[in-house]
Each structure stands twice: as C-alpha cells, then as structure tokens.
Amino acid sequence: MELPPRPKLFDFHGVSMTNYFTDNWDNVQNFQARPDDILIATYPKAGTTWVSYILDLLYFGQTAPERERPIFEKVLFPELLIPLYPPGVEVLDNLTTSPRLIKTHLPVQLLPKSFWEQNCRIVYVARNAKDNAVSYFHFDRMNQAEPEPGDWNNYLQRFMDGKMVFGSWYDHVTGWWEKKQTHSKILYLFYEDMVEDTGRELDRLCSFLGLSPSAEEKERVRGGVQFDTMKKNSMANYSTDPVMDFKISPFM
C-alpha cells in the first residue's frame, strides 16, 4: 500500500495544520451532530485512545463483532482526510449505532458549530505539557501522516512555539477550560488523574454520561483499559493502521 508523503505545516485560521486535516474543511464545518453524540476532544497524545476505548467498552463492550474492529474504525475522526481511508465525516453520516463516538483534536474555536447547537456531551482530556511533548515526538517519528519531527531540541522548541499540528498545547487546553466555565456539557479530565485512580475517573465519566454499570461491568472496563492490556490488544494499539511504522516506535 502506497503511503502518502509526509505533510508540511502551514497556518490555518491562526492554527498550525496540515492538509490531511484541512482538505475537507467545508464538510467538517457543516457536519451535523446528533444530540446523543459523544465527543472526545483532546490535544494530540493526551489520552484520546484511552478515553475512546473506555467509552467503546462502556457502550458496546458486550457485542462480540465489535471486538473484532480496531478502535480507529469505531471512534471516528471527522477532520481527518487521508488517501488510505474514507473521509471521517462520510463514515459518521452513515453510522447507525447510537451513541456515535467521535474524536477531535480541533481547538475549541474551530469545532463544528452543530456540536454546540445539539448540546452534545463532550469529554475533554488534558495531559501535562512535558509528557505530552515527549509522546507527540515519538508519535511524529512513527506516523507517516505527520510532518517530519527532526531532532528533539528543535522539536521541543517548536512545541513551545505552538508550531505543531493542531497548534499550541497551551492555547488548546486553556481554550477548552474556558469554554467549560460556560458550557455544562463538558467534562474536563486530566490524564494524570486517570493514571492515579482509573476507577474514580471512570465513576466521574459514568456519572457525566448518565450510565450506571454494575460493579462487575466497571471492573471489566477498568481491567480492559490498563496500559499493558491495551498495548497488547491489536484492536486498541493501532498496529493494524498502515500509516504507523512500528519499526520506528510502537504507538503506545
């Protein structure tokens, strides 16, 4: 399978982006959210896949065929348009499962407005800048759909300058934090809290979503989303995604 060339960064509405996230922009901005959609919003490498997998297990954990599909085919990414895949927006428009689980890395000001109009529930996850930068660096090394990272010193400087795909870490986490102050349907989680006590954050998540799983179900989810378990799980670890080069670095 022919991989697309690595993209170049450019300024897009004041945010650094690549064409893989802007080529389908009008369709993304016109995306029609549904009231029961659940949006997972993060800066890249802040725990997106972790929360995606938690939500997938909470809502669809019991259905056997679902276990055989990788997480990136189940929690869809509307802004992504890359030659290897159908456009995220199109797949979402045709999705019949409910709720639709959707992920985005868009800063708050670029989110399609229908998410606000439909008053969708949004789970935001923030991660401390140091770990986020290191994770993003290794991700950019192995993900052929990301710009070339170059060496670590230059990369760290670019991270601090906000010259990353999806822009500045600082602007992203603060923009969503400020939005949370006036919008009741945003649950703002911290990656570090999830590491410290996954069960406690899972309870917060269930309460926010109006779910009341049994103690057994919660324990099954908590067990399934431990890092070592997910790292070995080909449905969660992105090993089946052709743009990820595991010879350079694993996704997790």
Secondary structure, DSSP 8 states (H G I E B T S, - for coil): ---------EEETTEEE-GGGTTTHHHHHT----TT-EEEEESTTSSHHHHHHHHHHHHHTT-GGGGGS-HHHHSB-TT---TTS--HHHHHHT--SSS-EEEE---GGGS-THHHHTT-EEEEEE--HHHHHHHHHHHHHHBTTS-----HHHHHHHHHHT-STT--HHHHHHHHHHHHTT-TTEEEEEHHHHHH-HHHHHHHHHHHHT----HHHHHHHHHHTSHHHHHH-TTTS-TT-TTB-TTT----
